[in-house]
Amino acid sequence: MKTLLATAAATSIALAPVASSAAECSNDSWTRIQERGKIVVGVKADYKPWGFRDTDGSIIGMEIDMARDVAETMGVELELMPVVASNRMQFLEQGQIDLMIATMTDRADRREIVGIVGPNYYTSGTNILAPKSLGFTAWDDLRDKPVCGVQGAFYNQIIEDKYGAQIVAFGGSAEARQALRDKKCVAFVYDDSSIGSAIASGEWAEFEMPLASEDDSPWGLAVPKAEEACVFGRFMAGMQYAWHQDGSLIEWEAKWGIKPTAYLQGLNDKLSDHITE
């Protein structure tokens, strides 16, 4: 009940300035979810610890916990659909998924395609996972060298243009990491939080994240563009306000062994109303 009340209050306050008449809102996805009693959420299945395969093949992770909370709050069943960076927006556009929570950086060009609603639920930067033996100390050390990446990641082009690296793109992070182990590239460019978690797992003892992170960027979940300012978009904005307000995101971050971020703590401090149980 606390979550429901916080969601409703936050949505009303935060989105009151948004003017959208009933005629402009078909609310197709929202209606479809309610009628079938199920929400289909696009999530990562190769991006530990936000979305990855458990030993039994099921998808688990921080963003899966978020998706599950959305379904429970809506009172519907949850179906998870694996997506990757190169198809996640297309799946949402085509109606293959109702909602996308898939480690997507919030960018202006993406806001033209899908309905990204705030406040953003996470933030991260770009770094590399590289063998300690190579001794990288600066981004320029990657010039003219093969660097593994994931198809569709926005920072691939940046690293090529800015530092002269030669990106070798793979369909998923698992393939890119294996290529790094197989010495097909000198480093793997990826999200710094995920790299930090990988190193902390003990499975990459001979590797390091040696550079200063760049391009710190917020992550956005998305609804269909047509429903951004309608019922579904407002509901998801309210969910995110509630997660920040009651500390859910901080709890999930700790649960999945993710290094605490100042972003989540700062928003929790700002939005917390200190309501006691």
N, C-alpha and C positions, 0 to 999 in steps of 0.2 A: 504493500500500500504506500509505503514511503517513496518507493521508486516511482510509482504511478503519479503521486501527487507532485513530486519534484519535476517529473517529465511534463506534466500538464502546465504547471506554473512557469517553468523555464520557457516552454514553447510559446506560451501566450505573451510573455514579457519580451523575449528576444525577437520574435517575429511579428509583433504587432504592426510595425511599419510596413510590412509587406502587403501590398494591395493586390488581391487576386480574386476576382469574382467567381461565383459558382460556374458561370458559363465558360470560363477559361479553364476550369479544372475538370477533366474527365475522371480523374482518380482511377484510371483503368487498373493499374497494378494493385493498388490498395483494395479495390473491389474484388479483383480476381483472388487475391490472397484470402480474403474473408470468406468468399464463396466456396473455395476448395479446402479451406482449413489448413493451409500449408504455405509457408514462405520458402522460396528457393534462393539461397544466398551463395553468391560466387566468392570463393575463398581460395587462398593459396594452399597447395598440398606439398610444396617443396621449399618452404621458407621458414625453417625452424628459427625461433619458437613461436612465430605468429600463426603458422598453419603448416602442418606436416603430417606424415603418415606414422601412426603408432605401429607397434609390432604386429597387431592384428589387422592392419590395413585401414583402420578408421582414421579420419582426419581429426587432429587435435591441435590445440594451441591457443594463444591469447585471443586472436580474432575469432576463433570458433566459439570461445566463451562469450564474446560479445554478440555473435550471431544467435547463440542459444538464448541469451537474455532478451534479445529483441523478440524472438519467437514466443518465449514464455510471457513476456509483457503483452503481446498481441493475443495470446491465448490460442496459438496455432502450432502445428507441427513444423519441425525444421528439416529441410533437405539441403545438404551441402553439395555444391557443384564445383569441382576443381577448375581454377582458371589460372592463366599465366599472364605476364605483363603484356604480351602481344595480342591477347584476345579478350581481356576482361571488359573493356569498354564496349566492344562489339557484342559480346554476350548480353550486356545490359540493354544496348540499343535494340537488339533483335528479339528481346523478350525471353531469352533462354534462362535468364535469372531475374529475380525481382529486385534484388539489392546486392550491392557489391562492397565487400569489406576485404580488400586484398592488397594491403601494403602500397596503396597508390599515392604518390606524391601529388599534392594539390597544386595544380598549375592552371594559368589562365586559359591556355589552349584546350585543356581537358574540360574546363568548365563550360566551354562552348558545345561540348558533346554530351556530357552526362551531368546530372544534378548533384553537385557536391554541396553538402550543407554543413554548416558549422555549429559549434566550434570544432575544430579539428581534434581528433582523438589521440594523435601522437606526432612526433617529429624525429627526424634523424638526418644524418649527413652521409657523405660519400667517403669511403676509404678503401684500402686494399688489404687483402690477406696475401702474405708473401713469405717465402722461406727466410728464416733468420740469416742463413748463410749468405744471402745476396746483399744484405746490408743496406737496403734502400733507406734514404733519409729525406728525400725530397721528391715531389711529383715529377720534376724534370728528369729524374733517374729512369723514368719509364719510356723516354723518347726512343722511338724506332724499335721498341721491344714488343713482343706479343703479350697482350693482357686479356685474360678470359673475362667474359661478361655475359649477361643474360639478355636475350632478345627483347627489345621494347623498353629497356631501361633508359631514362632520359639522359643519364650522366655518361653513357657510352660516347655520344658525339662530343660532349664537353671535354672528356679526357683525350679524345683523338685530336680535336682542334686546338685545345689549350696546351697540351703537353706532348703531342706527337706520338702517343702510344698507338699501337696497332691492335684494335679490339677484335678478338675472336669470339663471336657471340654464339651462345648455346640456348637451347629451348628452355632450360630450367637451371636453377642454381646447383642442383645435385650433379648435373652433367658438367657444369663449369668447374665445380670444386674437384671433381675427379680428374678433369683435364689438367688442373693445376698439380695434382698429385702425380700425374703421369708426365709432368714436365713439358706439356705442350704449350705452356705459357709461363711467364715469370711471376705473375701475380693474378689475383682475382679481384676485380673492382666490384664493390657491392655496398650495401647499407652497413654503416658502422656498428649499429646496435646488434645486428645479426652476426657480424664478424666477431664482435666482443663476446657474444654468447657461445659461438663456436670454439673460440680459444679457451673460454672458461670451462668447457666441457671436458677438456683434457685430451680430446681426439686430434688436436692440432699442435702438439707440444713443440714441434720443430718450426712452427710458423709464427708470424707476428703481424700486428697492425701498426706499422711503423710511422705512418704519415699523420700530419694534422688533417682532421676531417674538414671537408669543404661542402658548400652548398647545403647548409642545414635547412631542411624544408619540412613543412607540416604534411601530415598524411590525411587524406580525405576519403570517407566512405561516400557512396553515391547511390541515388535512386534514379529512375528514368528522368531525362531532362524535362519532359512535359509535366512532371509531378514535383519538381523542385520546390515550388512555392505553394504547393497544394497539401492535402492531408498527409500524404506519405512523407514528403520532405519536411514538413513541420514536426511530424512525429519523430523522425530520426534526429532532427536537431535537438528536440527535447530529450531524447535518449542520451545524446552525448553530453548535454548539460548535466543530466542526472548522474552519469558516470563520473564526470569531473567533480561534481558537488559532493557525492557520497563516498568518493575514494575508490570506486570499483576498479577504475583503470590502474590505480596504484597497486591494488591488491592483485590484479591479474598479472601485472608486471612482475611483482615479487614471486607469484606462484610459478611463473615460467622461467625464472632465473634471469630476467632481463635487468641489466644495470639500471638503477633508478635514474630517472631523468628530471632535470630541473623544470622542464615544461609541464609535466603532469603535476608536480608538487606546487608549482606556482599557480596553476589554474585551480587546484583544489583549495589552496589558501584563499584565493580570490572569491571563489564561488560558494565555499562552505558557509552554511547558515547556522552551523553548530546546533542543529536540532538534535536533541537526545532521543534515544530509543524509548 
